[in-house]
Amino acid sequence: EFLDTLKRPLPMTFRISKYDGMYKHVRGKLEAESFFGGVDFENLEGKDDFYKKGKVVRPVPMPWYREHLGWYFIVSKKDLKKFPPLDEFRKWLVSVTEIGTVTRQEAVSMIPPLFMDIKPHHWVLDMCAAPGSKTCQLLEFLHEKGASHIPEGIVIANDADRRRAHMLTKQIKRLRSPNFLVTNHPAQFFPNLFVEEESDASSKPASSSLGRIYTNRHGEQYTQVRFDRILCDVPCTGDGTLRKNALLWKNWTVMAGYGLHYLQYRIALRGAQLLKLGGIMVYSTCSFNPVENEAVVARLLHQCAGGLVLEKAQLEGLKIDKGLETWKLMDKKGEFLTSYDTVKDEKLKEKLSPFMFPPPNAKELGLERCMRLMPHRQDTGGFFVAVLKR
């Protein structure tokens, strides 16, 4: 069932933004009994061999996305053009997407921000933000009270690639919010940020709601920013995207995840350093590989020595698999490796680390609280999510 699902194209999924006040109208159009001119879904035949039932059913709200703001349509974006009866719906969807009320986004990609519990006063950092769909979600949650209310918080969207950061800016500007900032830094080296304090130096305490306050030799005070919420959606091998990226079937290698593990750990560690006490960081990848997932989380928890806790989280209606407590690595010959000491190839050993293997205290760390989203559970892509609290 897992492999069969991977061979089918992804369905279309999209979400509605509450930011501009149009969401009730858009949601009402989708929920209306007479769907866009009264399309007869019962007799609308599918034209793609992948749809075994041969029927197209109307879009439905995803059960785990709050307030019926996330929607699922069995027809893929590519195949939507093949159904003339749905032409009116397609044109409408394009129009509401262009004005920012609707965002087309893969279902599993919508999930990490839902675990962050963002409030209007929060300072939020998205460490690897491009192309920006999740960043827009974060900003929408910050504007929970609507576009007419300017929140106290801010979303800082960072990406290491200059061109992707520019594209990120264009994506976020659709929301017309003053509460975002785009930065261009390698996430593992994201700099400390300082905010100048405006009030009298003599009246200020040693810390503020943002973080610790420092005074320079001129008597000027600056607050070192610590973030309430951090999204750490790191670069990965992306094997969870096999349904939309056919080249991965040809290009994927067992070694790819080994090369990314240390970078992923460094980014997550920097995120933990920037997190406020009591703050929440969500670590996520679109990979199935435990070396990129549970191994990174275990290494981070080991390094933080009790400073971070892996939280148990769930969304009603979302089907998840528990995180792994044990796994094996594989060499180029396809032979399994159960521990670092069992690696005989010296060149391979240089590329590996003991931290890539299951830790002996996996149960104590609570690795099963990590969440694996498998494609065959709810017709999605593959994803990994871990919720950490400082």
C-alpha positions in Angstrom: 0.0 0.0 0.0 2.9 2.4 0.9 4.6 1.8 -2.5 1.4 1.9 -4.5 0.6 5.3 -3.0 4.1 6.6 -3.8 3.4 5.8 -7.5 0.3 7.9 -7.6 0.4 11.7 -8.2 -0.4 14.0 -5.3 -3.9 15.3 -5.0 -4.5 19.0 -5.0 -4.5 20.6 -1.5 -4.9 24.3 -0.6 -5.6 26.4 2.4 -7.7 29.5 3.0 -6.2 32.5 4.8 -8.2 34.4 7.5 -5.9 37.4 7.0 -8.0 39.6 4.6 -11.5 38.8 5.8 -12.5 37.1 2.5 -12.2 33.6 4.1 -15.8 33.2 4.9 -16.9 33.9 1.4 -14.3 31.6 -0.1 -15.1 28.8 2.4 -18.8 29.2 1.7 -18.2 28.8 -2.0 -16.5 25.5 -1.4 -19.1 24.3 1.1 -22.1 25.3 -1.0 -24.4 22.5 -2.1 -24.4 23.7 -5.7 -20.7 23.5 -6.5 -19.7 26.0 -9.2 -22.6 25.8 -11.6 -23.8 22.5 -10.1 -21.1 20.1 -11.2 -22.5 16.5 -11.2 -19.6 14.7 -9.4 -21.5 11.4 -9.3 -21.2 11.2 -13.1 -17.9 13.0 -13.7 -15.5 10.3 -14.9 -11.8 10.5 -14.0 -9.4 10.5 -17.1 -6.3 9.3 -15.4 -5.4 5.6 -14.9 -4.1 6.5 -11.5 -7.6 7.1 -10.2 -8.7 3.5 -10.0 -12.2 4.3 -8.9 -12.8 6.3 -12.1 -14.7 8.9 -10.2 -13.9 12.5 -9.2 -15.4 13.6 -5.8 -15.8 17.2 -4.8 -13.2 19.0 -2.7 -13.5 18.2 1.0 -12.0 19.9 4.1 -9.1 18.0 5.7 -10.2 16.8 9.1 -7.1 18.0 11.0 -7.0 21.6 9.7 -8.9 23.9 11.9 -12.1 25.7 10.9 -12.4 24.0 7.5 -9.5 26.2 6.2 -7.5 23.3 4.6 -9.0 21.5 1.6 -8.3 18.3 -0.3 -9.2 17.6 -4.0 -8.4 14.2 -5.5 -7.6 15.8 -8.9 -4.0 16.9 -9.2 -3.1 20.4 -10.4 -2.0 19.0 -13.7 -5.1 17.0 -14.3 -7.5 19.7 -13.3 -7.2 21.2 -16.8 -8.4 17.9 -18.3 -11.9 18.3 -16.9 -14.0 20.9 -18.8 -16.9 20.8 -16.2 -14.4 22.1 -13.6 -13.1 25.0 -15.7 -15.1 27.5 -13.8 -13.7 26.2 -10.5 -10.1 26.2 -11.9 -10.4 29.9 -13.0 -11.9 30.8 -9.6 -9.1 29.0 -7.7 -6.5 30.9 -9.8 -8.1 34.3 -9.0 -8.4 33.8 -5.2 -4.8 32.4 -5.2 -3.5 35.6 -6.9 -5.0 37.9 -4.3 -3.6 35.8 -1.5 -6.8 34.4 0.0 -5.9 30.9 -1.0 -2.5 29.2 -1.0 -1.9 26.0 -2.9 0.3 23.9 -0.6 1.1 20.3 -0.1 -0.9 18.9 2.9 2.0 17.7 5.0 3.8 21.0 4.5 0.9 22.8 6.3 1.3 20.7 9.4 4.5 22.1 11.2 3.1 25.6 11.8 -0.1 24.1 13.3 2.0 22.8 16.2 3.5 26.2 17.0 0.6 27.8 18.8 1.5 31.3 17.5 0.1 34.4 19.3 -0.1 38.0 18.0 2.7 39.1 20.4 5.2 36.4 19.5 8.6 36.8 17.8 8.8 34.0 15.3 11.8 32.8 13.3 11.6 30.6 10.2 15.2 29.5 9.7 15.0 27.9 6.2 12.0 29.7 4.9 12.0 29.6 1.0 9.8 29.2 -0.9 7.6 30.7 1.8 4.3 28.7 2.1 4.9 27.9 5.7 6.2 31.4 6.4 2.9 32.8 5.1 1.1 30.4 7.5 3.1 31.8 10.4 2.3 35.3 9.4 -1.4 34.5 9.1 -1.4 33.0 12.6 0.3 36.2 13.9 -2.6 38.2 12.3 -5.2 36.0 13.8 -7.4 39.0 14.5 -7.4 40.0 10.9 -5.6 42.5 8.6 -7.1 45.6 10.4 -5.2 44.7 13.6 -1.5 45.2 13.7 0.1 42.6 16.1 3.0 43.3 18.4 5.0 40.3 17.1 7.0 39.7 14.0 8.0 36.9 11.6 11.6 36.8 10.5 12.0 34.7 7.4 15.6 33.6 6.7 17.1 31.7 3.8 20.7 31.0 2.9 20.2 31.4 -0.8 20.0 35.0 -2.0 17.8 34.3 -5.0 15.4 32.1 -2.9 15.3 34.9 -0.3 14.2 37.3 -3.0 11.5 34.9 -4.2 10.5 34.5 -0.6 10.0 38.3 -0.3 7.6 38.3 -3.3 5.6 35.4 -1.9 5.1 37.0 1.5 4.3 40.5 0.1 1.0 39.0 -1.2 -0.3 39.3 2.4 0.5 43.0 2.6 1.6 42.7 6.2 4.1 45.1 7.9 5.1 42.4 10.4 7.7 40.5 8.5 11.4 40.7 7.8 13.4 38.7 5.3 17.1 37.9 6.1 19.8 36.1 4.1 22.1 34.0 6.3 23.2 30.4 6.5 20.8 29.1 9.1 23.5 27.4 11.2 25.2 30.8 11.6 22.1 33.0 12.1 23.4 36.0 14.0 22.3 37.3 17.3 19.8 40.2 16.9 19.6 43.2 19.2 16.8 45.7 19.6 17.5 49.2 20.9 15.7 50.1 24.1 14.0 53.5 24.0 13.3 54.1 27.7 15.6 55.6 30.3 18.6 53.2 31.1 18.3 53.7 34.8 14.8 52.4 34.9 15.3 49.2 32.9 15.6 45.7 34.5 18.3 43.2 33.5 15.9 41.5 31.0 12.8 42.2 29.0 10.1 40.1 27.3 12.4 39.6 24.3 15.6 38.6 26.2 18.6 39.8 28.2 19.4 43.6 28.1 22.9 44.8 27.5 24.4 48.3 28.0 27.2 49.6 25.9 29.9 52.0 27.0 27.8 55.0 25.9 25.0 53.9 28.3 22.7 52.7 25.4 20.7 49.6 26.1 20.0 46.8 23.7 17.9 43.7 24.1 19.3 40.5 22.7 16.4 38.9 20.9 15.2 35.4 21.9 12.4 33.9 19.9 9.0 32.6 21.2 8.6 30.3 18.3 11.1 28.8 15.8 10.4 26.7 12.7 13.4 24.6 11.7 12.3 23.0 8.4 15.8 21.9 7.3 17.3 21.0 3.9 16.9 17.3 3.4 17.1 14.5 0.8 13.4 15.0 0.1 12.5 11.3 -0.4 9.1 12.1 1.1 8.3 14.1 -2.1 8.6 11.1 -4.4 5.0 11.5 -5.5 5.7 14.9 -7.0 9.4 14.5 -7.9 9.8 11.6 -10.2 13.6 12.2 -10.6 14.1 11.1 -7.0 13.4 7.5 -8.0 16.4 7.6 -10.2 18.8 9.9 -8.3 18.3 8.9 -4.7 21.3 7.3 -3.0 21.7 5.9 0.5 24.7 8.2 1.1 22.7 11.5 0.6 21.2 11.6 4.1 24.6 10.9 5.7 26.0 14.0 4.1 23.2 16.2 5.4 23.0 15.0 9.0 25.6 17.3 10.5 24.2 20.4 8.7 20.7 19.6 9.9 22.0 19.2 13.5 23.9 22.5 13.3 20.8 24.3 12.1 18.6 22.8 14.8 21.3 23.5 17.5 21.4 27.2 16.4 17.6 27.3 16.6 17.7 25.9 20.2 20.3 28.6 21.1 18.0 31.4 19.8 14.9 30.0 21.6 13.4 31.8 24.6 12.9 29.8 27.8 9.4 28.3 27.5 9.6 28.7 23.7 8.7 26.1 21.1 10.8 24.9 18.2 9.4 22.6 15.5 12.0 20.5 13.6 10.8 19.1 10.3 11.9 17.4 7.1 10.3 15.9 4.0 12.3 12.8 4.4 11.7 9.2 5.7 15.3 8.7 6.7 15.9 8.4 10.4 19.4 9.7 10.0 17.9 13.0 9.0 15.1 12.8 11.6 15.2 10.9 14.9 19.0 10.8 14.8 19.2 14.6 14.5 16.6 15.1 17.3 18.4 12.6 19.6 21.8 14.3 19.0 20.2 17.7 19.8 18.6 16.5 23.0 22.0 14.9 24.0 23.8 18.2 23.4 21.3 20.3 25.2 21.5 17.9 28.2 17.9 18.6 29.6 17.6 22.1 28.2 15.2 20.9 25.5 12.2 18.5 25.9 10.5 16.6 23.2 6.8 17.3 23.5 4.0 15.0 22.7 1.7 16.6 20.1 -1.3 15.6 18.0 -3.9 17.2 15.7 -7.4 15.7 15.9 -8.0 13.8 12.7 -4.4 13.5 11.7 -3.0 10.0 11.3 0.6 9.7 12.4 3.2 7.0 13.0 5.3 7.2 16.1 8.9 8.2 15.9 11.5 5.3 15.6 13.5 4.2 18.6 15.7 1.9 16.6 16.9 1.8 13.0 19.8 0.6 10.9 22.1 2.3 8.4 23.2 0.9 5.1 26.4 1.0 3.1 26.8 1.3 -0.7 26.6 -2.4 -1.1 23.2 -2.6 0.5 24.5 -4.2 3.7 23.0 -3.1 7.0 25.1 -1.4 9.7 23.8 -1.8 13.3 26.4 0.4 15.1 29.3 2.6 14.4 31.7 -0.1 15.6 30.4 -2.5 12.9 31.5 -0.2 10.0 34.6 -1.8 8.4 35.1 0.5 5.5 37.4 3.3 6.8 36.3 5.8 4.1 32.7 5.3 5.0 33.4 5.5 8.7 34.9 9.0 8.1 31.5 10.1 6.6 29.5 8.6 9.5 29.1 9.5 13.1 28.1 7.5 16.2 25.2 10.0 16.5 23.6 8.7 13.3 22.9 5.4 15.0 20.1 4.8 17.5 21.1 6.1 21.0 21.0 3.6 23.9 18.6 6.0 25.8 16.1 6.4 22.9 13.1 5.5 25.1 14.3 7.9 27.8 14.6 10.7 25.3 11.0 10.0 24.2 11.8 9.6 20.5 8.4 8.0 19.9 6.9 11.4 20.5 8.3 12.4 17.1 5.7 12.2 14.3 6.0 10.4 11.0 3.5 11.3 8.3 3.2 8.4 5.9 1.7 8.8 2.4 -0.6 5.9 2.5 -2.3 7.0 5.7 -4.2 10.0 4.3 -3.1 10.3 0.7 -0.3 12.8 1.3 3.4 13.1 0.9 5.9 11.9 3.5 7.0 14.2 6.4 8.7 14.2 9.8 7.8 16.6 12.6 9.3 16.9 16.1 8.0 19.6 18.7 10.6 20.7 21.2 10.2 23.0 24.1 13.0 24.9 26.0 
